[in-house]
Amino acid sequence: MSYINPNEYGSLYFDNKEENAVLNVLKNEKIFRYASDKVSTTDKFEKMLKKKVNCKYALGVTNGTSGLITALIGCNVKAGDRVLVSSYTFLATALAVKCLEAIPVPLNIDLQNGFDLQDLEEELKKGCKAVIVVQLQGRCFDLSKVKCLLEKYNVKLIEDSCQAFGAKIKDECAGTIGDVGVYSFQQFKQISCGEGGAVVTSNKTIYQKMRNYTDMGAERNLFPNWNGNDVLFGQNYRINNIMAAILCEQLKKVDDIILKQQKSRNYILSKVKLNNLINSVDPNGDTGMNILLLLNSKEEFNNVKEIGDKQNIEVRRMWNGLYFENELFKRNKLTDVDLKNNSCSKSKELVDRLAVISIPPILNKEDCNKIIDFLNEIKFGSDNNAI
Ligand SMILES: Cc1ncc(COP(=O)(O)O)c(C=O)c1O
């Protein structure tokens, strides 16, 4: 079905800027980022990225999943370590932990603080190596209370901001609040080069370790070497100059893209009265890429989705389930111990009740009016208990 509001953002904005940037690499540069000692397009992209999000170090990687694995390595996570992970997330967040043979421990989320703080402290008391909070699509939590707790227990915070590039809270960018932030530039993200990702940090030691890890564990000037003290068994998660060229152009456009989303969202919201809207903690820092509604039940979600489908308006779930309910995780005994007392009931409710209506940057006034008519037509139940 072709919806008027597809779940797609920066990639809908590709034009001759991205085209020319790719051609420029093909004609005037090598594709491999370390092919010459000149500043490469990948170097330029990393410089632009760290300026954009305001942090000291940025490193392009092949995708968000490899970025998460890299971030965990940067935080010294090893096989057998417990890593606390938002239970309300895409499977990839927990897969990254499993890839290192560490143990993902799911936590209830909270729409203000990122985590249910009581759950978080209970699990911190049992010991863990790192925590991954997942910033919800286009939004940024207030992580101040989470950070205080983590400081108390001396645990590192990774922000999975794969879906929240460009989101802010009080002028701090999603991805730069914890020790390491991870972005995805896959097709359906705020900015995109089809696949691709990045890790950001302001900690030099973490950066250096992540850089070596993603370059097969080597130390590198122009050529890699495995002789120094900081080499390790790594992966090849390097991006190439073509990906970086597209991302440089997308970075130049991202403010404009976000502004368009915000304008459409504000216009729509000014014309409808919704008692079940989930507002961002900092509405000014919301990228405007969607409208989130907390419906009363699974049945209400299904009804709303059906009506939307008839009008070519997509209503979707953010994620279809909690990662540990997936067969792959169920079959694997590693998480069982941690799940006995942890049913993540708050997150479960979100799976059933949260409805996402995407607001891509290409919506025109007519499209917005169709969404307004749709929202006005739906009779939402009245008793929406907050989660
Ligand atoms: C929250 C979250 N984490 C991680 C990922 C993985 O990113 P990628 O698909 O670039 O590997 C995604 C992407 O879809 C995501 O939504």
The ligand as an SDF file (V2000), in Angstrom:
LIG
                    3D

 16 16  0  0  0  0  0  0  0  0999 V2000
   16.3950    1.5630   18.0910 C   0  0  0  0  0  0  0  0  0  0  0  0
   17.2450    0.9430   17.0250 C   0  0  0  0  0  0  0  0  0  0  0  0
   18.4280    0.4290   17.3500 N   0  0  0  0  0  0  0  0  0  0  0  0
   19.2380   -0.1010   16.4200 C   0  0  0  0  0  0  0  0  0  0  0  0
   18.8890   -0.1530   15.0960 C   0  0  0  0  0  0  0  0  0  0  0  0
   19.7960   -0.8050   14.1100 C   0  0  0  0  0  0  0  0  0  0  0  0
   20.2560    0.0590   13.1240 O   0  0  0  0  0  0  0  0  0  0  0  0
   20.7240   -0.5200   11.7200 P   0  0  0  0  0  0  0  0  0  0  0  0
   19.5180   -1.0090   11.0140 O   0  0  0  0  0  0  0  0  0  0  0  0
   21.3650    0.6440   11.0380 O   0  0  0  0  0  0  0  0  0  0  0  0
   21.6980   -1.6130   11.9990 O   0  0  0  0  0  0  0  0  0  0  0  0
   17.6700    0.3910   14.7080 C   0  0  0  0  0  0  0  0  0  0  0  0
   17.2910    0.4080   13.3050 C   0  0  0  0  0  0  0  0  0  0  0  0
   16.5490    0.0910   12.6250 O   0  0  0  0  0  0  0  0  0  0  0  0
   16.8110    0.9290   15.6970 C   0  0  0  0  0  0  0  0  0  0  0  0
   15.6110    1.4080   15.3860 O   0  0  0  0  0  0  0  0  0  0  0  0
  1  2  1  0
  2  3  1  0
  2 15  2  0
  3  4  2  0
  4  5  1  0
  5  6  1  0
  5 12  2  0
  6  7  1  0
  7  8  1  0
  8  9  2  0
  8 10  1  0
  8 11  1  0
 12 13  1  0
 12 15  1  0
 13 14  2  0
 15 16  1  0
M  END
$$$$
